[in-house]
Amino acid sequence: MDRRLVAGLGLFVVGVVADVATTYVAIAFGPFVEGSPIGRHFIDRYGLVRGMLATKLAGMVLIAIPVAIADRDRNVVLAVMFGGVGVLSCLAAGYNLIRIAGA
C-alpha cells in the first residue's frame, strides 16, 4: 500500500475519533453549536455520530473531486481525501478543546 495513503488513513482515523470524542465532551460542558451549516443539517437529521460521519463523507467528496479532475492517480486522490478530512477533523477537535477550556 502507498505510504501517502497509509498516512492519510491514519490521520483520518485520529481526526475523526478526536472530533467525535471532543464533541461529546463539549456537549457535556454546555450547549454545543456545530460550526458548519452542512454539519448542522446532517446532525439534526441523523443524530450526532451518524450526522458527523455524513459530514465527513461530504467533505471527502468535496476534497476528492478537484484532485480527481486534476487527473491524479487513485492513490493520490484517496490520500488527499482521507488526509484532508483528517486535518479538518483535528482542527475541529482543537476548536472543541478550546471551547471546553472556556476560551
N, C-alpha and C positions, 0 to 999 in steps of 0.2 A: 504494500500500500504506500502511496505517496506520502512523504514526510510532511508536506504542507497540509494535506488532507487530515492526517492524524492530529496535527497541531490545531487545525480549525475545529475538528470534532471535540478535542479536549477542551478548548476554550468555550465552545458551545455548551457542553455539559456543565462546566464550572459556572458559567454565566447564568444559565437557566436555573440551576439549583440555588445559586446565591440570590437571584432575583426573587424566586418564589419564597425562599426562606425569610428574606428580609421584608418582603411584602407582608407575610403573616405576622411578623414581629411588629411592623409599622401599624398594622390594623389593631393589634393588641394595645398599642400605646395611644390610640386616638383615631380620629376619622382619617381614613386613607382616601386620597384622591388620585386616580390614575391620570398621569400626565398626557397620555396620548388619546385623542378622540376615538381612534380606531380601537385601541385597547379598552377604553371605557365601554364602547358598544359591545365588544366581544365578552367582556366580563359581566356586563348587565344581562346579556343574552344567555351565556353558557355557564356562568359561575366563575369563581376566582381562578382555579387551576386550569380548567379547560379553556377559559377565556384568555388567560395568559399564554397558554400553548398555541391557541389560534392566532394571537397577536404575533408570536414568534414565527409561526408559519407564514403569515402575511409579510413579515419583514424579510424572511428568507426569499420569498418570491420577488419582492421589490429589489432586493440586492442582486439576485441571480440574473434577472432579465438583462440589465445593461452589460454585465460581464459576458453573458452568453451571446448577446448581439455583437460584442467586440470580437467574436469568433475565437474564443478561448476553448481549450480542451475541457473535457468533463471534470477532470480532477481539479483544475484551477477554479472552475465555476463552483464546485462543491466546497473547496477550501475557503474561497472568499465568502460564500453564502453562510457557511457554518461559523467561520471566524468573525464575520461582520455582526451577525446576530449575537454571538458570544460576547463581543466587545460592548455592544449596546446593552446587553443584559447586565454585564459587570458595571457599566455606568449607572444603570437603573438601581442596582443593588447599592452602589455607593451613595446615590441620592437618598435611598431609603435609610441608610445608616446615618446620614446627616440629619434627616428628619427625626429619627429615633433619638439622636443625641440632643435634639432640641434647638438646633441652629436654624 
